[in-house]
Amino acid sequence: MSLTTITRSKPFYVVAGATDVAVARLRDVPTKLSTVKIERRDLEKAAANLQLEVAALPARAQAAAVGFADDVTGRVDDVYGDLLAPGRKVVGRIRRQPSTQDLKREATTTVRRTKATATTAKKSASTTGTAAKRATKRTSTTAKKNAASTRSTAKGAATSARKTTRSAAKATKAGAAKVGS
């Protein structure tokens, strides 16, 4: 199949139209990213919340997939037709404009920044998980030590109480023997 045949096909124009919609949205990303301030504590909170949501994710994903499949089936034909005509226009415009390379560089920068943000979030989540494990281990160790100390104190108190009871019983017998004589 020749390049001309491919670039004049309806699926090619649909992809081009979808790309044009995506590019229009991506142009706003660098501006929005420059105003975003991410702090470590925000990342740690997000990581903690994500850990809770991960447990519920399989059930939610299955329900969402079933609903999504139903919605997509109905919308595909509409979207395909809606993107075909704009796609043809976009391909024609892109073929004539030198700004395509500029857009590619902006998209690359956006992707790089997004990857850096994701890496930072992953590292924070890992650090938070490690800290939680350490805290759990320390708490468990402290509880075991306290339980052992309590058992030891209780044994000592019981031994002391037995000795005191024996002494009191002996004293009572001795006093009763003196009174009886």
C-alpha positions in Angstrom: 0.0 0.0 0.0 1.5 3.4 -1.0 1.9 6.4 1.3 -0.6 8.4 -0.7 -3.2 5.6 -0.3 -2.7 5.6 3.4 -2.9 9.3 3.9 -6.1 9.6 1.8 -8.0 6.9 3.8 -10.9 7.7 6.2 -9.2 6.0 9.2 -6.1 8.2 8.6 -8.3 11.3 8.7 -10.1 10.1 11.8 -6.8 9.6 13.6 -5.6 13.1 12.4 -8.8 14.6 13.7 -8.4 12.9 17.1 -4.8 14.1 17.2 -5.9 17.6 16.5 -8.3 17.5 19.5 -5.6 16.0 21.7 -3.1 18.7 20.6 -5.5 21.5 21.3 -5.8 20.2 24.9 -2.1 19.6 25.3 -1.3 23.1 24.4 -2.7 24.2 27.7 -0.7 21.7 29.7 2.7 23.6 30.0 0.9 26.7 31.3 -1.0 24.6 33.8 2.1 22.7 34.9 4.1 25.9 35.5 1.4 27.0 38.0 1.3 23.6 39.8 3.3 23.5 43.1 3.8 20.0 44.5 5.0 19.7 48.1 6.3 16.5 49.7 3.5 16.3 52.3 0.9 16.6 49.6 2.6 13.7 47.7 2.7 11.6 51.0 -1.1 12.2 51.6 -1.8 11.3 48.0 0.2 8.1 48.3 -1.6 7.2 51.5 -4.9 7.8 49.8 -3.8 5.8 46.8 -2.9 2.8 49.0 -6.5 2.8 50.3 -8.0 3.1 46.9 -5.9 0.3 45.4 -7.7 -2.3 47.5 -11.0 -1.3 46.0 -9.6 -0.9 42.5 -10.3 -4.4 41.0 -14.1 -4.3 41.7 -14.3 -0.7 40.5 -12.3 -1.5 37.4 -14.6 -4.4 36.5 -17.7 -2.3 36.9 -16.2 0.6 35.0 -15.1 -1.6 32.2 -18.5 -3.1 31.7 -20.1 0.3 31.7 -17.4 1.8 29.5 -17.8 -1.0 26.9 -21.5 -0.3 26.6 -21.0 3.4 26.2 -18.2 3.1 23.7 -20.1 0.8 21.5 -22.8 3.4 21.0 -20.5 6.4 20.6 -17.9 5.0 18.2 -19.9 5.5 15.0 -20.8 9.0 16.0 -17.3 10.0 16.9 -15.9 8.4 13.8 -18.1 10.5 11.6 -17.5 13.6 13.6 -13.7 13.3 13.4 -13.5 12.4 9.7 -14.2 15.9 8.2 -12.1 17.8 10.7 -9.3 15.2 10.2 -9.1 16.0 6.5 -8.8 19.7 7.2 -6.2 19.2 9.9 -4.0 16.9 7.6 -4.2 19.6 4.9 -3.2 22.3 7.3 -0.4 20.4 9.0 1.1 19.6 5.6 1.4 23.3 4.9 2.6 24.5 8.4 6.1 24.6 9.8 4.9 24.7 13.4 4.5 20.9 13.6 8.1 20.5 14.9 7.5 23.2 17.5 4.4 21.3 18.7 6.4 18.1 18.9 9.0 19.7 21.1 6.3 21.1 23.5 4.7 17.6 23.7 8.1 16.1 24.5 8.6 18.6 27.3 5.2 17.9 28.7 5.8 14.1 28.6 9.2 14.5 30.3 7.6 16.7 33.1 4.8 14.2 33.6 7.2 11.4 33.9 9.3 13.3 36.4 6.1 14.0 38.5 5.1 10.4 38.3 8.6 9.3 39.5 8.5 11.7 42.4 5.1 10.4 43.4 6.3 6.8 43.2 9.3 7.5 45.4 7.1 9.3 48.0 4.7 6.4 48.0 7.6 4.0 48.6 9.0 6.1 51.4 5.6 6.4 53.0 5.1 2.6 52.8 8.6 1.9 54.3 7.9 4.4 57.2 4.5 2.8 57.9 6.1 -0.7 58.1 8.8 0.5 60.5 6.2 2.2 62.7 4.2 -1.0 62.8 7.2 -3.1 63.7 8.2 -0.6 66.5 4.7 -0.6 67.9 4.6 -4.4 67.9 8.0 -4.7 69.6 7.0 -2.2 72.3 3.7 -4.0 72.9 5.6 -7.4 73.3 8.0 -5.8 75.8 5.2 -4.2 77.8 3.3 -7.6 77.9 6.4 -9.4 79.1 7.0 -6.7 81.8 3.4 -6.9 82.9 3.6 -10.7 83.2 6.8 -10.5 85.2 5.3 -7.9 87.6 2.2 -10.0 88.0 4.2 -13.1 88.9 6.2 -11.2 91.4 3.1 -9.7 93.0 1.5 -13.2 93.2 4.6 -14.7 94.8 4.7 -11.8 97.3 1.0 -12.3 98.1 1.5 -16.0 98.7 4.4 -15.4 101.1 2.4 -12.8 103.0 -0.6 -15.1 103.2 1.6 -17.9 104.5 3.2 -15.7 107.1 -0.2 -14.4 108.2 -1.5 -18.0 108.5 1.5 -19.0 110.6 1.1 -16.0 112.9 -2.6 -16.8 113.3 -1.9 -20.4 114.2 0.8 -19.4 116.7 -1.5 -16.9 118.3 -4.3 -19.5 118.5 -1.9 -22.0 120.1 -0.9 -19.4 122.8 -4.5 -18.6 123.5 -5.4 -22.3 123.8 -2.6 -23.1 126.2 
